[in-house]
């Protein structure tokens, strides 16, 4: 389907044409008609499938014809980065519409709070908010959602993982019961089902969740001892063609250590983690998107919090604890029908985690032999639980056998 098939307002079509949007993705094909027909919706769709446009475009089309536009739509997102990203997309889609949007998130100083409060009092068509800051503003009586028509929860599973379940339930109490509610989630665990049953009315369901990475991603893995990771990282950066890269680690402490090592080694990279000031994080992301920085080191907040085209290499310094996070991490590359490379470093303790990833995606990821000069590596045998300090080694240069 093309976007012209949805019979959007001509001004919205003009904006899409100007942005080069023509063909709808599967989630857009299925979700847009449901939303235009005013049904509640629960949609399972991964990051990178076009889900933001799937809910924003029909809502924009409805807003420009709405009788009451003041605080018409509330989008709740788990992180400030995602809230900013959604706001930027709304700004692009609504270029010819005169629809206003406002991102609301924590951090910053008292001036930021005051700026957000005044902007809310002045009014906006769409609010994109993180749960914590939104609750604070609601408790202060700053926001009145008396005329709210649309509630959208984006990356609902991520919000629940971050402990926002009670906050979301509390926010719902401030909203009118007569509204259209849209819930988007990459996974559909029981707690999401429980939340959906509380806040949605006779929802239609769409499932576009594909537990497989994009076909354009070349997936590779190295089985290593921890002390070999640095050398393999340098080897990958030298041998794999790349223009823009992200290195993922599971904790911000590891991100900081990698950042220090990169600075000492003269490698160009910027660390991105929650201890940075909000303004600094925004500047780093802006520079990365503008290609002024070509490498980031970050935690899983980057795997769902940014949408940047042209990332050609993703390196997993460690195996993510949740197999779904692996799909999100490597999904930063090969976006918009491009290609990319994803490399994972697997130490002895992470082998069983990596097996869970292979089971999830239904594929065996090739284990690349280490360069001979790096010595022996652990044997890849994830079925056997290992004990610290008692590992079989594999001679360098010898290929791994498939299970």
MARSEPA-624281 format. One line per 3 residues: number of its first residue (from 0); their letters; for each residue x, y, z of C-alpha. Coordinates in nm, 3 decimals. Layout:
N
NUM = a = X:Y:Z | ...
//
This chain:
403
0 = xxx = 0.000:0.000:0.000 | 0.104:0.360:-0.054 | 0.014:0.643:0.185
3 = xxx = -0.222:0.782:-0.078 | -0.438:0.470:-0.025 | -0.530:0.583:0.328
6 = xxx = -0.716:0.892:0.199 | -0.527:1.123:0.432 | -0.583:1.497:0.424
9 = xxx = -0.400:1.650:0.122 | -0.180:1.861:0.353 | -0.060:1.549:0.534
12 = xxx = 0.009:1.379:0.200 | 0.210:1.684:0.094 | 0.426:1.646:0.403
15 = xxx = 0.480:1.274:0.339 | 0.569:1.338:-0.024 | 0.816:1.607:0.081
18 = xxx = 0.983:1.361:0.319 | 0.999:1.090:0.054 | 0.748:0.860:0.226
21 = xxx = 0.557:0.655:-0.029 | 0.517:0.285:0.058 | 0.367:0.178:0.391
24 = xxx = 0.532:-0.089:0.609 | 0.329:-0.391:0.729 | 0.254:-0.237:1.072
27 = xxx = 0.141:0.084:0.902 | -0.081:-0.105:0.656 | -0.258:-0.284:0.940
30 = xxx = -0.263:-0.020:1.216 | -0.358:0.298:1.029 | -0.707:0.183:0.917
33 = xxx = -0.783:0.054:1.269 | -0.684:0.387:1.425 | -0.874:0.590:1.165
36 = xxx = -1.183:0.381:1.252 | -1.143:0.487:1.619 | -1.079:0.138:1.761
39 = xxx = -0.851:0.079:2.057 | -0.543:-0.114:1.950 | -0.280:-0.339:2.099
42 = xxx = 0.008:-0.383:1.855 | 0.316:-0.600:1.888 | 0.585:-0.451:1.666
45 = xxx = 0.959:-0.418:1.704 | 1.161:-0.100:1.678 | 1.250:-0.029:1.316
48 = xxx = 0.919:-0.149:1.169 | 0.776:0.202:1.127 | 0.547:0.190:1.429
51 = xxx = 0.583:0.560:1.517 | 0.439:0.665:1.182 | 0.177:0.391:1.219
54 = xxx = 0.016:0.574:1.511 | 0.122:0.935:1.449 | -0.006:0.968:1.091
57 = xxx = -0.371:0.869:1.157 | -0.375:1.074:1.479 | -0.246:1.381:1.292
60 = xxx = -0.513:1.328:1.028 | -0.779:1.324:1.301 | -0.636:1.622:1.492
63 = xxx = -0.658:1.865:1.198 | -1.031:1.789:1.173 | -1.097:1.786:1.550
66 = xxx = -1.328:2.040:1.716 | -1.109:2.056:2.028 | -0.733:2.042:1.982
69 = xxx = -0.598:2.157:2.320 | -0.401:1.860:2.465 | -0.568:1.630:2.214
72 = xxx = -0.315:1.346:2.229 | -0.081:1.207:2.496 | 0.208:0.980:2.400
75 = xxx = 0.388:0.811:2.690 | 0.743:0.685:2.619 | 1.001:0.520:2.849
78 = xxx = 1.300:0.751:2.786 | 1.370:1.115:2.707 | 1.561:1.005:2.394
81 = xxx = 1.256:0.827:2.256 | 1.030:1.119:2.353 | 1.256:1.357:2.163
84 = xxx = 1.272:1.125:1.865 | 0.891:1.099:1.848 | 0.863:1.477:1.876
87 = xxx = 1.105:1.521:1.585 | 0.905:1.281:1.369 | 0.581:1.463:1.450
90 = xxx = 0.746:1.790:1.354 | 0.841:1.644:1.017 | 0.506:1.482:0.943
93 = xxx = 0.306:1.790:1.045 | 0.516:2.043:0.853 | 0.218:2.161:0.646
96 = xxx = -0.047:2.102:0.915 | 0.020:2.355:1.190 | -0.005:2.082:1.455
99 = xxx = 0.202:2.150:1.768 | 0.383:1.896:1.984 | 0.575:1.921:2.310
102 = xxx = 0.820:1.671:2.465 | 0.804:1.651:2.846 | 1.080:1.466:3.034
105 = xxx = 1.281:1.479:3.353 | 1.630:1.610:3.409 | 1.752:1.963:3.366
108 = xxx = 1.709:2.239:3.619 | 1.425:2.445:3.761 | 1.418:2.657:3.446
111 = xxx = 1.339:2.345:3.241 | 1.048:2.259:3.470 | 0.914:2.613:3.445
114 = xxx = 0.952:2.615:3.068 | 0.758:2.289:3.035 | 0.487:2.411:3.273
117 = xxx = 0.433:2.734:3.079 | 0.430:2.549:2.747 | 0.164:2.312:2.878
120 = xxx = -0.049:2.597:3.004 | -0.023:2.763:2.662 | -0.139:2.437:2.509
123 = xxx = -0.018:2.189:2.247 | -0.196:1.938:2.028 | 0.031:1.648:2.122
126 = xxx = 0.227:1.586:2.442 | 0.507:1.326:2.442 | 0.604:1.251:2.801
129 = xxx = 0.808:1.018:3.018 | 0.608:0.879:3.314 | 0.803:1.035:3.601
132 = xxx = 0.789:1.396:3.483 | 0.428:1.359:3.370 | 0.316:1.242:3.715
135 = xxx = 0.496:1.536:3.878 | 0.318:1.783:3.650 | -0.018:1.614:3.702
138 = xxx = 0.027:1.620:4.079 | 0.110:1.992:4.060 | -0.215:2.053:3.874
141 = xxx = -0.028:2.186:3.571 | -0.198:1.964:3.312 | -0.568:1.910:3.258
144 = xxx = -0.651:1.636:3.009 | -1.025:1.706:3.005 | -1.040:1.704:2.624
147 = xxx = -0.791:1.421:2.560 | -0.895:1.204:2.267 | -0.593:0.979:2.215
150 = xxx = -0.363:0.798:2.460 | -0.062:0.618:2.310 | 0.180:0.397:2.504
153 = xxx = 0.498:0.340:2.304 | 0.743:0.063:2.396 | 0.512:-0.045:2.676
156 = xxx = 0.721:-0.352:2.758 | 1.026:-0.133:2.809 | 0.832:0.093:3.045
159 = xxx = 0.727:-0.207:3.252 | 1.086:-0.336:3.255 | 1.189:0.002:3.397
162 = xxx = 0.931:-0.024:3.677 | 0.671:0.220:3.542 | 0.364:-0.005:3.575
165 = xxx = 0.223:0.173:3.883 | 0.306:0.514:3.735 | 0.111:0.435:3.418
168 = xxx = -0.190:0.315:3.617 | -0.172:0.638:3.823 | -0.157:0.853:3.507
171 = xxx = -0.463:0.678:3.362 | -0.670:0.800:3.659 | -0.617:1.160:3.545
174 = xxx = -0.748:1.091:3.193 | -1.104:1.088:3.059 | -1.250:0.740:3.015
177 = xxx = -1.388:0.829:2.673 | -1.074:0.817:2.464 | -0.898:0.604:2.204
180 = xxx = -0.607:0.408:2.353 | -0.323:0.260:2.149 | -0.062:0.032:2.306
183 = xxx = 0.255:-0.055:2.115 | 0.504:-0.309:2.248 | 0.791:-0.513:2.104
186 = xxx = 0.696:-0.812:2.320 | 0.372:-0.921:2.482 | 0.446:-1.068:2.828
189 = xxx = 0.161:-1.138:3.074 | 0.204:-0.804:3.253 | 0.144:-0.618:2.926
192 = xxx = -0.174:-0.821:2.877 | -0.282:-0.729:3.229 | -0.216:-0.360:3.164
195 = xxx = -0.403:-0.375:2.831 | -0.707:-0.530:2.998 | -0.717:-0.238:3.243
198 = xxx = -0.684:0.053:3.001 | -0.814:-0.063:2.659 | -1.173:-0.126:2.553
201 = xxx = -1.239:-0.414:2.314 | -0.907:-0.358:2.138 | -0.816:-0.494:1.801
204 = xxx = -0.483:-0.677:1.793 | -0.197:-0.668:1.545 | 0.118:-0.877:1.569
207 = xxx = 0.412:-0.778:1.353 | 0.671:-0.898:1.604 | 0.938:-1.079:1.409
210 = xxx = 1.196:-1.240:1.635 | 1.447:-1.235:1.351 | 1.695:-0.961:1.266
213 = xxx = 1.670:-0.785:0.932 | 1.799:-0.983:0.635 | 2.052:-0.711:0.559
216 = xxx = 2.249:-0.770:0.881 | 2.561:-0.985:0.857 | 2.580:-1.147:1.203
219 = xxx = 2.914:-1.265:1.336 | 3.046:-1.376:1.674 | 3.382:-1.436:1.839
222 = xxx = 3.422:-1.674:2.132 | 3.680:-1.510:2.358 | 3.833:-1.481:2.699
225 = xxx = 3.776:-1.141:2.856 | 4.139:-1.036:2.814 | 4.107:-1.091:2.436
228 = xxx = 3.811:-0.860:2.385 | 4.012:-0.541:2.339 | 4.229:-0.693:2.068
231 = xxx = 3.927:-0.837:1.887 | 3.751:-0.501:1.903 | 4.049:-0.334:1.732
234 = xxx = 4.062:-0.619:1.478 | 3.695:-0.575:1.389 | 3.726:-0.197:1.355
237 = xxx = 4.021:-0.245:1.118 | 3.880:-0.529:0.905 | 3.506:-0.458:0.880
240 = xxx = 3.413:-0.164:0.653 | 3.214:0.092:0.851 | 3.125:0.459:0.852
243 = xxx = 2.916:0.480:1.167 | 2.921:0.237:1.462 | 2.771:0.165:1.804
246 = xxx = 2.942:-0.044:2.070 | 2.694:-0.185:2.322 | 2.770:-0.291:2.679
249 = xxx = 2.521:-0.413:2.941 | 2.617:-0.171:3.220 | 2.711:0.196:3.233
252 = xxx = 3.019:0.101:3.440 | 3.147:-0.103:3.146 | 3.064:0.185:2.910
255 = xxx = 3.274:0.419:3.123 | 3.569:0.174:3.129 | 3.552:0.133:2.752
258 = xxx = 3.538:0.510:2.711 | 3.852:0.550:2.922 | 4.031:0.277:2.724
261 = xxx = 3.928:0.436:2.394 | 4.055:0.777:2.501 | 4.389:0.632:2.612
264 = xxx = 4.419:0.439:2.286 | 4.336:0.739:2.073 | 4.022:0.574:1.930
267 = xxx = 3.745:0.816:1.832 | 3.427:0.743:2.029 | 3.179:0.908:2.264
270 = xxx = 3.024:0.740:2.568 | 2.649:0.770:2.619 | 2.502:0.679:2.959
273 = xxx = 2.257:0.799:3.222 | 2.519:0.976:3.437 | 2.574:1.240:3.170
276 = xxx = 2.388:1.568:3.194 | 2.078:1.585:2.978 | 2.220:1.862:2.759
279 = xxx = 2.538:1.662:2.699 | 2.342:1.353:2.598 | 2.136:1.556:2.353
282 = xxx = 2.449:1.713:2.204 | 2.612:1.371:2.160 | 2.306:1.227:1.984
285 = xxx = 2.277:1.533:1.762 | 2.643:1.511:1.665 | 2.607:1.138:1.595
288 = xxx = 2.304:1.192:1.373 | 2.486:1.472:1.188 | 2.790:1.245:1.134
291 = xxx = 3.014:1.471:1.342 | 3.075:1.170:1.567 | 3.101:0.831:1.400
294 = xxx = 3.112:0.598:1.702 | 2.910:0.570:2.022 | 2.959:0.347:2.327
297 = xxx = 2.637:0.292:2.519 | 2.398:0.070:2.709 | 2.070:-0.077:2.586
300 = xxx = 1.902:0.264:2.616 | 2.059:0.329:2.274 | 1.909:0.011:2.129
303 = xxx = 1.558:0.153:2.158 | 1.616:0.521:2.215 | 1.756:0.639:1.881
306 = xxx = 1.662:0.614:1.517 | 1.965:0.693:1.303 | 2.011:0.583:0.946
309 = xxx = 2.351:0.485:0.811 | 2.483:0.287:1.110 | 2.693:0.021:0.939
312 = xxx = 2.845:-0.162:1.236 | 2.716:-0.277:1.576 | 2.951:-0.446:1.824
315 = xxx = 2.821:-0.621:2.133 | 3.102:-0.602:2.388 | 2.900:-0.851:2.588
318 = xxx = 2.593:-1.066:2.529 | 2.275:-0.888:2.642 | 2.091:-1.066:2.926
321 = xxx = 1.760:-1.062:2.737 | 1.755:-1.224:2.389 | 1.506:-0.961:2.272
324 = xxx = 1.763:-0.692:2.352 | 2.002:-0.857:2.106 | 1.749:-0.808:1.828
327 = xxx = 1.702:-0.445:1.932 | 2.076:-0.381:1.955 | 2.168:-0.516:1.613
330 = xxx = 1.852:-0.361:1.468 | 2.029:-0.024:1.485 | 2.208:-0.126:1.165
333 = xxx = 2.065:-0.229:0.826 | 1.770:0.007:0.865 | 1.564:0.138:0.574
336 = xxx = 1.664:-0.154:0.349 | 2.039:-0.096:0.391 | 2.300:-0.350:0.502
339 = xxx = 2.523:-0.367:0.806 | 2.739:-0.589:1.026 | 2.673:-0.701:1.385
342 = xxx = 2.957:-0.859:1.584 | 2.916:-1.014:1.931 | 3.196:-1.103:2.173
345 = xxx = 3.105:-1.413:2.375 | 3.303:-1.495:2.688 | 3.276:-1.821:2.879
348 = xxx = 2.995:-1.705:3.108 | 2.781:-1.567:2.825 | 2.763:-1.880:2.611
351 = xxx = 2.428:-1.999:2.744 | 2.284:-1.648:2.694 | 2.400:-1.655:2.334
354 = xxx = 2.240:-1.995:2.283 | 1.910:-1.840:2.400 | 1.952:-1.572:2.132
357 = xxx = 2.013:-1.833:1.863 | 1.704:-2.021:1.979 | 1.499:-1.701:1.965
360 = xxx = 1.599:-1.607:1.611 | 1.596:-1.968:1.493 | 1.946:-1.956:1.348
363 = xxx = 2.305:-2.044:1.432 | 2.529:-1.737:1.413 | 2.874:-1.814:1.267
366 = xxx = 3.159:-1.818:1.521 | 3.462:-1.660:1.357 | 3.802:-1.807:1.457
369 = xxx = 4.034:-1.567:1.638 | 4.342:-1.438:1.460 | 4.631:-1.673:1.532
372 = xxx = 4.833:-1.411:1.719 | 4.565:-1.388:1.990 | 4.622:-1.743:2.107
375 = xxx = 4.367:-2.002:2.212 | 4.003:-1.924:2.277 | 3.732:-2.100:2.481
378 = xxx = 3.550:-2.390:2.321 | 3.194:-2.291:2.233 | 2.984:-2.545:2.419
381 = xxx = 2.682:-2.357:2.560 | 2.490:-2.671:2.652 | 2.739:-2.738:2.934
384 = xxx = 2.734:-2.513:3.240 | 3.085:-2.382:3.294 | 3.273:-2.329:3.619
387 = xxx = 3.506:-2.035:3.661 | 3.867:-2.117:3.578 | 3.799:-2.459:3.425
390 = xxx = 3.753:-2.410:3.051 | 3.863:-2.613:2.756 | 4.054:-2.413:2.498
393 = xxx = 4.041:-2.423:2.121 | 4.353:-2.377:1.914 | 4.371:-2.051:1.719
396 = xxx = 4.264:-2.055:1.355 | 4.059:-2.372:1.393 | 3.699:-2.320:1.281
399 = xxx = 3.407:-2.389:1.513 | 3.182:-2.685:1.449 | 2.813:-2.621:1.416
402 = x = 2.600:-2.792:1.677
//
